[in-house]
Amino acid sequence: MDAFYASVELRRRPELKGKPVVVCGSGPRAVVTTASYEARQMAGIHSAMPAAIARRRLPDAIYIHPDFTAYREASRDVMAILRRNAETVEVVGLDEAYIELTDLFSPKSTMRRIAAEIREETGLTCSVGISENRLLAKITSELGKPAGLVVLSRKEALERFADSSPGLVPGIGPKTAVKLEKMGIRTLATLRAEDEALLTEAFGPRTGLWLHARSGFADDTPLSVERETKSQSAETTFDVDVADRGQLESSLASLSEELCRRLRTRDLAGRTIGIKVRLDDWTNVTRSHTVEGPTNDPAVVGGVALDLLRAYDPSRPVRLLGVRVASFESDVASEDESPEAQLHFSLPG
């Protein structure tokens, strides 16, 4: 979907169309959820950028607080259109899905029709990438944004992106790209020509071989209609680092309540309860405990989480706090959630 969260906001506030719109929180550590294409073009604002930087770059933009209830409703409408037009649809987020087109007579015509139905029925637009595997389909979908449809074969991609940075490939993050550059590997063509032994020595056998395969756009991952839920978690990043134990315990109780509410709505119960603590120096600590039977009771989850927090006894102020439930009795993910689903929200005060 194109600038999905911003597009949903523009749908209900059409007077903002054509203006720079940024969806983000208001706290000092908030980040941009998404931005309209006007905001992107005018000031280079993009997802995951600190909201404070966005506000400095474009102080006159319209800043809107995220409404995830509205985004989930819009996502359900979009995915329903996909499912009535194709047998195999894998939803990987509120705004993204893969569709199996192999057995269709005319994939391009099918996707044009689906995109038109989405636009007519929801008022939202999407960009479509058609290729030989998931990896290339995702990369290709970015080429025609917004509202584009691009078909690209693997052979064409190898030529088109030969001089592109390895960071073009989903999964190759900035740190890996920097490390590759220090090794003299600045393009996908160079990475593809590199000796696998050198890559495995630098990154380990698994990652090294993965990097080499991805540089040639190899991906044999099949589509899966159902995705296994490994865990559910809720976490919050405090606007100001918290050292007060009473405030930490109160926040943990609120997180446990919200997480258990979501677990109950999906009929999920787990046996492993854990906490995540990020200190002010960015040290990350996790602790977990397994209970006798599956639970989604906030009294149980909150009680175990509280015991774990007290046992850890953070020695420094806390930047982020989270609670997690895993080892589910039922492991079928909902249609609009990823395998490692997380809930992020701000606590009052």
C-alpha positions in Angstrom: 0.0 0.0 0.0 1.2 3.5 -0.8 2.0 5.6 2.3 -0.7 3.5 4.0 -1.2 5.2 7.4 -1.0 8.7 5.9 -3.4 7.7 3.1 -6.0 6.4 5.6 -5.8 9.8 7.3 -6.2 11.6 4.0 -9.2 9.5 3.2 -11.1 10.8 6.2 -9.6 14.3 5.9 -9.7 15.0 2.2 -9.0 18.7 2.8 -5.4 17.7 3.5 -4.7 16.1 0.1 -1.8 17.6 -1.6 -0.3 18.8 1.7 2.7 17.4 3.6 1.3 15.0 6.2 3.3 13.1 8.7 1.9 10.4 11.0 3.9 10.1 14.2 3.8 10.3 18.0 4.4 13.5 19.9 6.9 12.3 22.5 10.6 13.2 22.4 11.5 9.7 21.3 8.7 9.3 18.8 9.5 8.2 15.2 7.7 8.8 11.9 5.2 6.0 11.2 4.8 7.2 7.6 4.6 10.4 5.6 2.7 11.5 2.5 4.7 11.7 -0.7 4.5 15.5 -0.5 6.4 15.4 2.9 8.9 13.0 1.4 9.6 15.1 -1.6 9.7 18.4 0.2 12.0 17.4 3.1 13.1 13.8 2.7 10.9 12.7 5.6 10.6 8.9 5.8 9.4 6.1 8.0 11.5 5.5 11.2 13.0 8.9 11.1 12.9 10.6 14.6 9.8 12.8 14.7 11.9 15.6 16.2 14.1 15.7 13.0 11.0 15.6 10.9 9.5 18.6 12.7 12.8 20.5 12.3 12.9 19.8 8.6 9.3 20.6 7.9 7.7 22.5 10.8 4.7 23.5 8.7 3.7 20.0 7.8 0.5 18.5 9.3 1.4 16.1 12.1 -1.1 13.4 13.0 -1.0 11.0 15.9 -1.3 7.3 14.7 -4.8 5.7 14.9 -4.0 2.0 14.6 -7.7 1.0 15.0 -8.5 2.8 11.8 -5.4 1.3 10.0 -6.4 -2.2 11.0 -9.9 -1.7 9.7 -8.6 -0.4 6.4 -6.2 -3.3 6.2 -8.9 -5.8 6.6 -10.9 -4.2 3.8 -7.9 -4.4 1.5 -6.9 -7.9 2.3 -10.5 -9.1 1.8 -10.3 -7.8 -1.8 -7.0 -9.7 -2.3 -8.5 -12.9 -1.0 -11.6 -12.8 -3.2 -9.4 -12.5 -6.3 -6.6 -15.0 -5.5 -6.4 -18.4 -3.8 -3.0 -17.9 -2.1 -2.5 -14.6 -0.3 0.1 -14.2 2.5 -0.4 -11.1 4.6 2.9 -9.9 6.1 1.7 -6.6 7.7 -1.2 -4.2 7.7 0.0 -2.7 4.4 1.8 -5.5 2.6 0.9 -8.9 1.1 2.2 -11.5 -1.4 0.0 -13.2 -3.9 0.8 -16.4 -5.9 0.2 -15.7 -9.6 1.9 -18.7 -11.2 -1.2 -20.4 -12.5 -3.0 -17.3 -13.7 -3.3 -16.7 -17.4 -2.6 -13.0 -17.2 -1.0 -11.9 -14.0 -0.7 -8.3 -15.1 -4.4 -8.0 -15.9 -5.3 -9.7 -12.6 -3.2 -7.2 -10.6 -4.5 -4.2 -12.5 -8.0 -5.3 -11.7 -7.2 -5.9 -8.0 -5.5 -2.5 -7.7 -8.5 -0.9 -9.4 -10.9 -2.6 -7.0 -8.8 -1.5 -4.0 -8.9 2.1 -5.2 -12.6 2.1 -6.0 -13.8 0.4 -2.8 -11.4 1.9 -0.3 -10.1 5.1 -1.8 -6.5 3.8 -1.3 -3.8 3.0 -3.8 -1.2 0.3 -3.9 1.9 -0.4 -5.9 2.5 -3.8 -7.4 5.7 -5.7 -8.2 5.5 -8.9 -10.2 8.6 -11.1 -10.4 9.9 -14.7 -10.1 10.1 -14.8 -6.3 9.1 -13.0 -3.1 12.4 -11.1 -2.8 12.2 -9.6 -6.3 8.5 -9.0 -6.1 9.1 -6.8 -3.0 12.0 -4.9 -4.5 10.0 -4.5 -7.8 7.0 -3.1 -5.9 9.0 -0.1 -4.9 9.9 0.9 -8.4 6.5 2.2 -9.5 5.4 4.0 -6.3 2.9 5.5 -5.9 0.2 3.5 -7.7 2.5 1.7 -10.1 2.7 -1.8 -11.5 6.1 -3.1 -12.6 7.1 -6.5 -14.0 10.8 -7.4 -13.6 12.5 -10.7 -14.3 15.5 -11.9 -12.3 17.7 -11.5 -15.4 16.6 -7.9 -15.8 17.1 -7.3 -12.1 20.7 -8.5 -12.2 21.5 -6.0 -14.9 19.4 -3.1 -13.6 20.7 -3.3 -10.0 24.3 -4.4 -10.7 25.7 -1.0 -9.5 23.2 -0.7 -6.6 24.3 -0.9 -2.9 23.7 -4.2 -1.2 21.4 -2.3 1.1 18.8 -2.4 -1.7 18.1 -6.0 -0.7 15.6 -6.4 2.1 17.3 -7.9 5.1 20.7 -6.3 4.4 20.7 -3.5 7.0 22.9 -0.4 7.2 25.5 -2.0 9.6 26.0 -5.0 7.2 26.2 -2.6 4.2 28.9 -0.6 6.0 30.9 -3.7 6.9 30.7 -4.9 3.2 31.9 -1.5 2.1 34.9 -1.7 4.4 35.7 -5.0 2.7 35.6 -3.2 -0.7 32.2 -4.6 -1.6 30.1 -1.5 -2.6 27.7 -3.0 -5.2 25.5 -6.0 -5.7 27.6 -7.1 -8.7 30.7 -7.0 -6.5 29.0 -9.0 -3.7 27.8 -11.5 -6.2 31.3 -12.0 -7.6 32.9 -12.3 -4.2 34.2 -15.6 -3.0 31.7 -17.4 -0.6 34.6 -18.4 1.7 35.5 -14.8 2.3 31.9 -13.9 3.1 31.5 -16.9 5.5 34.7 -16.0 7.2 33.6 -12.4 7.8 29.9 -13.0 8.6 29.7 -16.7 9.6 28.6 -19.6 7.4 24.8 -19.0 7.5 24.9 -15.2 7.0 27.7 -15.4 4.5 25.9 -17.8 2.2 22.7 -15.9 2.7 24.3 -12.7 1.5 25.8 -14.3 -1.5 22.5 -15.8 -2.5 20.6 -12.6 -2.0 23.1 -10.6 -4.1 21.8 -12.7 -7.0 18.2 -12.3 -6.0 17.8 -15.9 -5.1 14.8 -16.7 -2.9 12.9 -20.0 -2.8 10.7 -19.1 0.2 7.2 -20.4 -0.5 4.0 -18.4 0.2 2.2 -19.4 3.3 -1.5 -18.5 3.9 -1.1 -19.1 7.7 1.9 -17.8 9.6 2.8 -19.3 12.9 2.7 -17.0 15.9 5.8 -17.4 18.0 5.1 -14.8 20.6 3.1 -11.7 21.5 4.5 -8.8 23.3 3.7 -5.3 24.5 6.3 -2.6 25.1 6.7 1.1 25.7 9.6 3.5 25.2 9.5 6.2 27.9 9.7 9.8 27.0 12.2 10.2 29.8 14.4 7.4 31.3 12.7 6.0 34.4 14.5 5.1 37.6 11.6 5.1 39.9 10.6 1.4 40.7 7.0 2.3 41.5 6.6 3.8 38.0 8.3 0.9 36.3 6.1 -1.6 38.2 2.9 0.4 37.3 3.9 0.5 33.7 4.6 -3.2 33.6 1.2 -3.9 35.1 -0.5 -1.7 32.3 1.5 -3.5 29.6 0.5 -6.9 31.0 -3.2 -5.9 31.1 -3.1 -4.7 27.5 -1.1 -7.7 26.2 -3.5 -10.2 27.9 -6.5 -8.3 26.5 -5.1 -8.9 23.0 -4.3 -12.5 23.7 -7.9 -13.1 24.8 -9.3 -11.5 21.7 -7.3 -14.0 19.6 -7.9 -17.0 22.0 -4.2 -17.3 22.7 -2.6 -18.5 25.9 1.1 -19.1 26.6 3.3 -20.8 29.1 6.4 -18.7 28.9 6.3 -15.2 30.3 9.2 -12.7 29.8 10.3 -9.2 30.2 12.5 -6.9 28.1 14.4 -4.0 29.7 16.5 -1.5 27.8 18.6 0.7 30.0 19.6 4.3 29.3 22.9 3.1 27.9 21.1 0.9 25.4 21.9 -2.3 27.3 19.2 -4.8 26.5 18.2 -7.4 29.1 15.6 -10.2 28.8 14.3 -12.5 31.5 11.7 -15.3 31.2 9.9 -17.9 33.3 7.7 -20.8 32.3 4.5 -21.5 34.2 2.7 -24.9 34.5 -0.2 -24.2 32.2 -1.1 -21.8 29.4 -2.4 -18.5 30.6 -3.7 -15.1 29.4 -4.6 -14.0 32.8 -3.2 -10.5 33.5 -2.8 -11.4 37.2 -0.6 -14.3 36.3 1.3 -12.6 33.5 1.7 -9.4 35.4 2.7 -11.2 38.6 5.4 -13.2 36.9 6.6 -10.2 35.0 6.8 -8.2 38.2 8.8 -10.9 39.9 11.2 -11.0 37.0 11.7 -7.2 37.1 12.3 -7.2 40.8 14.8 -10.1 40.5 16.7 -8.3 37.8 16.6 -5.0 39.7 17.8 -2.6 37.0 21.0 -0.8 38.1 20.4 2.2 35.7 17.4 4.2 34.5 15.1 2.3 32.1 14.5 3.6 28.5 12.2 0.8 27.3 10.1 -1.8 29.1 8.2 -4.7 27.7 6.4 -7.9 28.6 6.1 -11.0 26.4 4.1 -14.3 26.3 5.2 -17.3 24.2 4.8 -21.1 24.0 1.2 -20.8 22.9 -1.4 -23.5 23.2 -2.7 -22.2 19.8 -0.1 -21.1 17.3 -2.3 -19.8 14.4 -1.6 -16.2 13.7 -4.3 -13.7 12.9 -4.6 -12.5 9.3 -3.1 -9.1 9.9 -0.2 -9.8 12.2 3.4 -10.9 11.7 4.9 -14.0 13.5 6.6 -11.9 16.2 3.7 -9.5 16.8 4.3 -6.5 19.0 2.1 -3.8 20.4 3.7 -0.4 21.0 1.8 2.3 22.9 2.4 5.3 25.2 1.6 5.2 28.8 0.0 8.2 30.4 2.4 10.5 32.3 
